[in-house]
Amino acid sequence: MAEKYYVGFDMGGTKMLAAVLDTEYTECASEKMRTPVGAGNKEMLKAIAGLVQQALDTAKVDLKQIAAIGIAVPGPIDRDKGLVIDLPNAGMHDYHLRDELESRLGARVVLENDVNAGTYGEFTSGAAKGKRNVIGVFPGTGIGGGIIIDGALYRGHSGRAGEIGHMIVEAGGRRCGCGKYGCLEAVCSRTAIAKDLVHLALNGQAPTILDKAGTDIAKMKSGVIKKAMDAGEKAVIEVVERAAWYLGVGLGSCIDIFDPDLVVIGGGLVEKLGRAYLDPIERSMRAHTMAAPDTKLVEAKLGDDSVVIGAAVLAAKELD
Amino acid sequence: MAEKYYVGFDMGGTKMLAAVLDTEYTECASEKMRTPVGAGNKEMLKAIAGLVQQALDTAKVDLKQIAAIGIAVPGPIDRDKGLVIDLPNAGMHDYHLRDELESRLGARVVLENDVNAGTYGEFTSGAAKGKRNVIGVFPGTGIGGGIIIDGALYRGHSGRAGEIGHMIVEAGGRRCGCGKYGCLEAVCSRTAIAKDLVHLALNGQAPTILDKAGTDIAKMKSGVIKKAMDAGEKAVIEVVERAAWYLGVGLGSCIDIFDPDLVVIGGGLVEKLGRAYLDPIERSMRAHTMAAPDTKLVEAKLGDDSVVIGAAVLAAKELD
């Protein structure tokens, strides 16, 4: 009998990543491609299956050796039914991705929320390795959250636990994409920062932003923000530090509620802005907790790999 | 060998309660007394031991039959060391209550946070019986919280989890007793309500409050608030409904984070004000959650007994 392997797959909004892992959860090979925007159900299925096969070829592993494929989905799913409910970017709607992929590849598939997968990846192989109770937070376009309790991913009653980005830190505050007001995501995601930066650019208070991204909120990427901060644009630094302060308010509350071993933070803003972003988050987090003010905030270590590793290991644990 | 029993003890701020439970966790007898305010370590020990003995006498149970005594403490403790860190009301400070009580009574003792015990009592025998993931919240002088995850009390990394009352729902809002600003406790505990009622009484907008409690914040008990609401004092009803709205904001966030089977709510405000308080909490809670808007808010069923039952059962599970 040939050796056993697992596949982790990240259906990211801009790129997709497939990785092959051995039974020690070590990555043997990975392949990536640009996400085919608006592809629709059938084309996405073909693209996913193709990228999985490509990664297997690179790893010189046969499909028959794959014990589990974990697919991380950046949108609402029904895990039990293996259903992708809605993924507007990829044009995928009400699609039984698990069953379709299983019959196409002849291997077992598990769907997972991408932030849960990312948090779990950092827990099994990254910054939170060896811990028991962990909060994962990933500020980006939105703010994703994942929770590890007693060494297991915590899903809650109906599989929707972990929405740390939708904890309200400012009752009646800015409107959130979810329809509530004052959610962490509404006051300190990259989208929230971008709204303020557009305003600054219009007012002439952020020349670097204006130069690199104009006044288009869709162009306010982390790299642009970084450039303006490096250029010493005070108003931009203030907007970022204010967002960091709010994130610290939310994380402080999470510590008072969960008393975790540590908090892992990752995602594009963290990767691009580094300590200029993390230091004010950490100061605010400590100022806004009473239960365990010594809880550590650590940077995620695995980058894009956290999601594919987490998805593969979660699928392996479920199907093995 | 004689049958086995457990004792649960609640060191409340105003009264103390001791209960004897059999191995089915059914209460055989209980006794209570007024808490001896400012008694100090030694006198409190004597009072606790005396009340335990009294409950045993009533139940016709011998100390030798007691397999575990659970003591619920309304203040900071070090569970591992069996230490009561600070209990100003009783005048107890840095006291090894567990060991002192064990050597005095010759039975095993476990200390527990009182809100954890209350939540656990409702979980084993009350409104949350048979559930797996439960949030308990007890608005009163402060706002206590307890968390049951996967059928077990969740304590976190350093035993300080569950501080739902110190989750910040209004960043930069009212100052809390803990030193932070905008905690749930700061904006909607009975103390927060009382601050507003004193103001109303002073302004002539709450004649019933002025009549029953004057302008003394310490006299704003739940019963007085109930009388003013029953008298139709609009400003008082508004203050209570505003507090209920804030509590719903916090509970909605808890649902988005935990996705629990249900939320149990208890304590003096709930018991006195009933639906006039619970209905606006429930409406606000549903409006402020996106993950699981159908999560139920249920009223605690056991009243004062939840704490003694929870303390006894937690001690039983630990020592048996």
Interface residues (C-beta under 8 A of the other chain):
Chain A: R132 N133 G145 I147 I149 D150 Y154 R155 G156 H157 S158 G159 R160 A161 G162 E163 I164 H166 M167 I168 V169 E170 A171 C178 G179 K180 V187 Y246 V249 G250 G252 S253 C254 D256 I257 F258 D259 P260 D261 A287 H288 M290 A291 A292 T295
Chain B: R132 N133 G145 I147 I149 D150 Y154 R155 G156 H157 S158 G159 R160 A161 G162 E163 I164 H166 M167 I168 V169 E170 A171 C178 G179 K180 V187 Y246 V249 G250 G252 S253 C254 D256 I257 F258 D259 P260 D261 A287 H288 M290 A291 A292 T295
